[in-house]
Amino acid sequence: MSTSDYLSSLFSLHGKVAVVIGGTGELCGAMAEGLAGAGAEVVLVGRNEEKAAARLAKISAAGGKAYFVAAEAGDKKQLQGLLDTVVTRSGRIDIVVNGAGVNSPTPFLDIAEEEFDRIMDINVKGVFLGCQVFGKYLVEKGEGGSIINLGSMSGLVPLSRVFTYSASKAAVHNLSKNLAREWAPKNVRVNILVPGFFPAEQNRKVLTPERVASILGHTPAKRFGEAKELIGATLLLAGGAGSFITGAEIVVDGGYHAMTI
């Protein structure tokens, strides 16, 4: 067996269909490109058609196959409609990425209920409903599948200035592990991909010069991550190479989580 054939046997996603909720964003968009590059047909899910068109153009230029479906992550009816649309158009679903998320730097005592509810609705309820709708499909399909939920460093350790976000991501980590245990007998794997510090739309507002210095001082790699650096972990969790990985927190952080003093 040649090297390319061997690698293909581990990581090829040809014939698979991947739904990437949050795929119009920077991190999940790069993950979507990686899934398409490995041969999956990718469905970008989000609200911004302009960003979706730009990402679809990149995937198409690289020889990948993808299309866009507009849907709200926190709306079960829309997610069910999304599932029905994809199954009708593509025939199946094998991989689901729950990656929609929002953040806010509001001081704790100033956090309004409306802000708390908005973050929880997208970050927790969105993942909860995504797992409920697509997990039911994967379990009943009986052919296994992979759900990748986007966690956060703040889901592992509390981070200052992002109180609601940290609480929401801790919930995502806990929910994912519970579902991994529940669905392992059905060969439906649920894992958490945990980015370290990657500049993206949802966190740029909290990246003050002082905070950047603090982050980089605590990161052995001495830099921020690039979105494309999430692709390797994504492909591991999505396909055959990760067939015995479930309930895991796969950290991609330049060593941040390994640092103590």
Rosetta blueprint (number, residue, H / E / L):
1 M L
2 S L
3 T H
4 S H
5 D H
6 Y H
7 L H
8 S H
9 S H
10 L H
11 F H
12 S L
13 L L
14 H L
15 G L
16 K L
17 V E
18 A E
19 V E
20 V E
21 I E
22 G L
23 G L
24 T L
25 G L
26 E H
27 L H
28 C H
29 G H
30 A H
31 M H
32 A H
33 E H
34 G H
35 L H
36 A H
37 G H
38 A L
39 G L
40 A L
41 E E
42 V E
43 V E
44 L E
45 V E
46 G E
47 R L
48 N L
49 E H
50 E H
51 K H
52 A H
53 A H
54 A H
55 R H
56 L H
57 A H
58 K H
59 I H
60 S H
61 A H
62 A L
63 G L
64 G L
65 K E
66 A E
67 Y E
68 F E
69 V E
70 A E
71 A L
72 E L
73 A L
74 G L
75 D L
76 K H
77 K H
78 Q H
79 L H
80 Q H
81 G H
82 L H
83 L H
84 D H
85 T H
86 V H
87 V H
88 T H
89 R H
90 S H
91 G L
92 R L
93 I L
94 D L
95 I E
96 V E
97 V E
98 N E
99 G L
100 A L
101 G L
102 V L
103 N L
104 S L
105 P L
106 T L
107 P L
108 F H
109 L H
110 D H
111 I L
112 A L
113 E H
114 E H
115 E H
116 F H
117 D H
118 R H
119 I H
120 M H
121 D H
122 I H
123 N H
124 V H
125 K H
126 G H
127 V H
128 F H
129 L H
130 G H
131 C H
132 Q H
133 V H
134 F H
135 G H
136 K H
137 Y H
138 L H
139 V H
140 E H
141 K H
142 G L
143 E L
144 G L
145 G E
146 S E
147 I E
148 I E
149 N E
150 L E
151 G L
152 S L
153 M H
154 S H
155 G H
156 L L
157 V L
158 P L
159 L L
160 S L
161 R L
162 V L
163 F H
164 T H
165 Y H
166 S H
167 A H
168 S H
169 K H
170 A H
171 A H
172 V H
173 H H
174 N H
175 L H
176 S H
177 K H
178 N H
179 L H
180 A H
181 R H
182 E H
183 W H
184 A H
185 P H
186 K H
187 N L
188 V E
189 R E
190 V E
191 N E
192 I E
193 L E
194 V E
195 P E
196 G L
197 F L
198 F L
199 P L
200 A L
201 E L
202 Q L
203 N L
204 R H
205 K H
206 V H
207 L L
208 T L
209 P H
210 E H
211 R H
212 V H
213 A H
214 S H
215 I H
216 L H
217 G H
218 H L
219 T L
220 P L
221 A L
222 K L
223 R L
224 F L
225 G L
226 E L
227 A H
228 K H
229 E H
230 L H
231 I H
232 G H
233 A H
234 T H
235 L H
236 L H
237 L H
238 A H
239 G L
240 G H
241 A H
242 G H
243 S L
244 F L
245 I L
246 T L
247 G L
248 A L
249 E E
250 I E
251 V E
252 V E
253 D L
254 G L
255 G L
256 Y H
257 H H
258 A H
259 M L
260 T L
261 I L
